[in-house]
Amino acid sequence: MGRFRVAGIAAASLGAVALSACAGGGSKHVTHASPAGHQQSNAAAGAAQRKSETAAAAQVKANELGQVPVIMYHRIVKNPPPGDDRSPKDFRDELERLAAEDYVPVTAAEYTTGKIDIPAGKHPVVLTFDDSSPSQLTLDGMGNPAPDCAVGILMDVAKKHPGFRPVATMYVIKDLFGKARQEEQIQVLQWLKDHNFDIGNHTRDHLNLLGKPKAEVEKQVAAGQTLITALIKTPPVTLALPYGNQPHEKKWALQGADGGTRYDYKGVFLAGYTPSPSPFTKDFDPVGIPRIRSKEKVGDCKKFCSMAWLDWLKANPTDRYTSDGNPNTVAFPKFKAAFVAPSFTSRALPY
């Protein structure tokens, strides 16, 4: 209201000057709005906006300090052997479930940097694929994904469920989707980049880094980085450790250098067993981010794989990350305030 009052004073003053000029005399002094008035007006507008944002967050029961499922996939093949592979049907069924339960895919880069921009009331999920298998992405001569490869299935599910983003993070090694020629490798990585997929480092040779000296760890990670940047000039933001095994010093995987290649990642991913903490919490540890194996409830997976954890998150919605729809705020019930990471307190929106 103060803003309109100030504008009215300014208009009246200008009118007085005009009349004085027509009369051939009089003062031409103009009364300006005071800085204090503008500050009060801005403060009032800011308070009103804050109140509106808080009410909106409360309405959808936003909890941006909640847990995020980061699901790990390997090959998508018919009649998969025991282990980490899934069938095309299993993969499609899992995506359909995620869409039905209001999950929206975000990339590992978006998750680790806190750039989670999804609609209010929705939940982020990170889909990750290890080892750059042809079963994950095979393109035809026109640049279209094969309908039964992982990316083809993801694109098809997204068409049927508007708002379900067809994005994922592909953790690549030297066997780049079965392509040997550099031109073909460029084609497939550029296709992923053009379609908003995230390309992460999985090291060049997929060696187990457990117990390796620092020089060997840095050599493998840097070689994986060079493999990617030599083809598409875009450095990866995250690393997935082969076999999920951390080196003797965890930070070697996060930051290091070999030769002329230096890397500095925002997150390093493991291979299991739980949902991941929100990147806005004190629990977020960039050197060891857990992932969930995609698997039905059998054996150890009765408790620790995707079907079991999705059931648990559904049954415990207050522990799950729920967006307020505003990427510039971090909304949560006020009693959770103690868990906010110090670097995000300026964006905190407790309600």
N, C-alpha and C positions, 0 to 999 in steps of 0.2 A: 504493500500500500504506500510505503514511503517513496518508492520509485516514481509512482504516478504523481504524488504531491510535488516532488522536486521538479518534474518535467513541466507541471502546470505553472510553477513560479517562473521558470526560465522563459516559457512562452509569453507570460504576461509582461515580463521585463522587456523582451524584444518588441512587443507591441507598443509599449510606452516609448521606446526609442524611436520607432517609426513615426509615431504621432508627433513627437517633439521635432523631428527633422522636417516634417511637412509644415510645422508652424514656423520654421526658420530659426529655431533657437532651442535653448534648454540643454540639460545635461544628457550625454549619451552613455552614461554609466549603466552597465548591465549587471544584474545580481545573479551570481552563479551559485549552483548547488554546492553545499559544503562537502568536503571529503568524508567527514564523519557520517553524513547522511547516506552516501553511497556505501560505506562500510556496513552501516546498520542494515541497509537494504540487502546487500550481498549475504550478510550473516543470516538474515531472516529467510532468504531463498535457500541457502545451504541447509538450514535447519529443517525446512519444509521438505526438501529433497531427501534428506537423511531419514526423516520420519516415514516418507513414502517407501523408500527402499527397505527399511526395517519391517514395515507392515507387509510388504510383498514377500520378503524372505520368510516371515513367520507363517504366512498363508500356505506356502508350499512345504513348510517344515524343513527348510534348507539346513544342511549340515555339511559344509565344505571342509570340515575337519575329519570327515568320515573316511572309511576304507574304500579302496579302489581295486577291483579285480584286474590284474594284469595276466592275461592268459597266454600260455606258451604252446605253440604248435610246431610240428615238424612236417613230415610228409602227409599229404592228403591222397590216399590211394585206396583202391578197391581191395577188400580182404586184407586189411592191415595186419601185420604180425604183432605178437605181444610187444608192448613197449609204448613209445610215445606217438606213433602214427595214428591217424584217424581216417575213417572212410568218408567219402563225399557226403553220404547221408548223415553221418554223425556230425560232421562239421556244419552242414546246413541246419540240422535240427538245433544245434547249439546257438547259431546265429539267430534263428527264428525265436528261440526262447529269450535271448538278450533283447531283441526288438520288442517282444511282447511285454517284457518287464521294465521297459522304459530306459534301457541302457543306450548310450550314444557313444560310438567309438571315437577315441582321440588317439593321437600318436604318442609314442614314448617321448618324443621331443617336446610335445605340448604338455604332457603330464609333468615331466621333470622340471620344466621351466615355469610351471604354474599358469600356462596360457590355456586354461580349460574354459572354452567358450561354448557352452551348450545351453539349451532352453531350461527355464525354471522347472523344477520338479523332476528333471532327468538325472541319470546317474552315468558317470563316465566309465568306460571300459577300454582297456588297452589290449589290442590284438597283436601278438608278436609271433613272427615266424623265423625259425632258426635254419641255417645251413643252405639257403637259396637253392631249393630243389625245384626242378621243372614242374613237379606236381603243385607247387605253390603258384607259379606263373609261367604259362606258355602262351605266346602270342601267335595268331595266324598271320598270313601274308598282308592283311589289312590293318594289323595292329590291334586286333580284338582278342581278349583273353579267351582261352578254351573254356567252354561252359562247365567242364567238370574239374578245372583246376581251382585252387583256393580263391584266387582273386576273382575268377569268373563267378563263382558261387556267391562271394561277398557282394559283387556288383548286382547280381540278380536279386538277392535278398533286399538290398537297399532300394531297388526300384519298387519293390512290393511294399516297403515300409518307409514312406517319406519321413525324413528327419533322421533316419539311421544312416549315418555317414559311412560311405564305403572307403574307409582309410585303415591302414595298419602300418606296423613297422616291420621291415624285412631286414633281418640280421644276416648279412652276406659274408661268404668266405670265397676262396679262389674259384670254387666250382659254381660260377655265376649262372644259376638256372640252366645248367647244362650247355652253356654257350662257350665255345672255344675261341671264336674269332672276336677280335676287339670291337669290330663294328657292330656285331650282334650284342655284345655285352653293353655297349653304349646305348643301343636301341632299347634294351629292356630296362636299364636303369633310368634312362631319360623318360620312358613311358611311365614308370613309377613316380618319378618326380613331377611330371606334367599332370598326373592324376592325384596329387597331394598325398601320396604315400611317403612314408619316412624310411630312409635307408640308414640302417645302423651298422656298426662294426661288430663282427663276431670273430675277429682276428683273421689273418690270411690262411693259416694252415690248420686251424681248429685243434691246436695242441693243448693238452691239459697244462694249465699254468701253475698248478699246485706244486710247490717245492722248487720251482724254477728260479734261478738267480735273476736279479733285477734287470740285467742287460738282456736276458732272453725274453723276459716278459715285455719289456719296452720294444724289443725288436719285433715281436709278433703283433703287438697292438699297433705299432706304427706302420707295419707292413700292411695291415688291414685297412688302415686309414688311407695309405697311398693307393691301394687297390681301388678304392672308391673315388678319391679325388682326381686320380689320373683319367677317369672316365667321364665324370659329370661335374667336376670342379666344385662340388658342394660337400664340405666336410661333415661327417656324421656328428650328431649331438650326444649319442649314447653308445655304450658298449654292452654286449651280452657275453658273459664269460663262457667259454667252452666247458660243457659239463657242469656249469654252475660253480666251478671251483675257484676260490679266490687265491691270489698269490700270497706269499709270506707277509708282505706289507700291502694291505688293501689299497692304499693310495697309489701304488704303482699302476694299477689298472685305470685309475681316474686321470692321472696326469703323468706325463713323461715325454721322452724324446729318444729318437734313434736316428743317427745321421743328420740329415737336414729336415726331418719330419718331427714336428711337435704335436702332441694331442692334449686336450684339456676338456674333458667331458662333463656334462651336467648330471650324468647318472650311469651307474654300472649295475646291470641286472644279473640276478642269480637264476636258479632253475626251479625253485619251489620254496615253500609249501603253503604259503598263506596269502591272503589279499595284501595289497601294499598300503602303507599309510598315505594320507593326503600329503602333497608336497608342502602344504601350509602349516604342518604340525612340527613340533619338536622331535617327534619320532622318525621323521623322514631322514634317512641316512643315504646320501648319494653314492657311497662306495659299496652298498649291498642292498639292492632293492629286490624283494622277493617277487616271484611269479608263481602262477598256478598251472600245473599240467592240465591239459584238456583231456578229460577221461571220465568215463562213467564210474559209478560207485562199486568198484571191485577191489579186493585186497586192501592195500594201504590207501587206495583212492576212495574208500568208503568215507574217509574223513578229510583227505588232503588234496583232492583234485577238483576240477571245475564244477562238476555236477553237485558235489557235496558242498562246496563253498557258496555256489549260487543259491542253493537251498538255505544255507545258514544266513546269508545276507538278506534273503527274502523274509526269513523268520525274525531277523533282528534289524529292522529298517533304520532304527536310530543310530546304528553303528556304521551305516553305509553312507557314502558321499552322495549328497543330494544338492543339486545346483540351485542357486537363487536366480539364475538367468543373467547375472551381471558379471562380466569377466573382470571388472575393476574392483570388486569387493570380495571379501572372504566372510561369508555369512554362517552363523552357527548359534545354537542356544547359548545364552550368556553364561551358563554355569560351566561351559567347556572352555572358557576364555584362557584358563591357565595353560592350555595345550598349544596355543598359537605360537609359531616360531617368531622370534623377535624381528626378523626381516620382513614380516608381513603384518605387524601390528598396525601400521598406518592404513592398511586396507580392511582391517577387521570391522565386521558389522554384526555385533551381538544383538540378540533380541530376546 
